[in-house]
Amino acid sequence: MLKEKAGIVAGQIWTVLNGTDGLTHKQIKKATKLIDKDLFLGLGWLLREDKVSTSEVEGELFVKLN
């Protein structure tokens, strides 16, 4: 069940990031209306699949598609 949810949330995050140069985790959270637990579940999925890269920009987690 959790694995299925991770894939769905990852798709929502990927959709929000598509067409951007990247967003902070706060921007992604606002656009997807996800709670922190689900946001990081989806980001973990995308990181594992090598679909996104993360970095820290001005103290914020920044995420972009690979």
Buried (B, 14 or more C-beta within 10 A) or exposed (E): EEEEEBEEBBEBBBEBBEEEEBBBBEBBBEBBEBEEEBBBBBBEBBBEEEBBEBEEEEEEBBBEBE
